[in-house]
Amino acid sequence: MTEATVFESRVSKLEQDNRRLKLALGALLLVLAAVPLVGAVIPEQIPHVITARQFRVIDATDIVRASMSNSGITYYDRNGARRSSVADAINYWDENNTVRILMGDPGIIYADENGNVVWRTPER
C-alpha cells in the first residue's frame, strides 16, 4: 500500500465515524425532545376520592393559614395564631388568644379583651 492509499483509507474511516456520530447525536436529541412532549400528551390522573385526616393551607413562608379536619375548619393569622374556627359554633379569637365572639347554640356572645361577656342575644 502506498502512502496515499493509507491516507485515503484513514480519511474514509474518519468520515464514516463522523457520519455515525452525527446520526447517534441526532437520534439522542430526537429522543430528548420527545420525552417532554410525551409527558404533555398523557392526561393527568384525577383521583375520584381523596382520603386524609386533615388538610392544611400554608403560605409562602410555610406558616399554616387554614386547616380542615373532623373537628372543623380553623383559620390562622400570618403569625400562625388561631383567629377563627367553624365547628359546632363559630368562634373568633383576638391577638391575645381570647375568645371575643361565639355564635352557636347559646346564641351570639360578644366578650371583651378579658373574656368577660359584654353582650349576648336575649334568651328565647
Summary of the structure (lengths in Angstrom):
residues: 124
radius of gyration: 35.2
end to end distance: 117.9
largest distance: 118.4
contacts: 240
relative contact order: 0.06
helix: 31%
strand: 32%
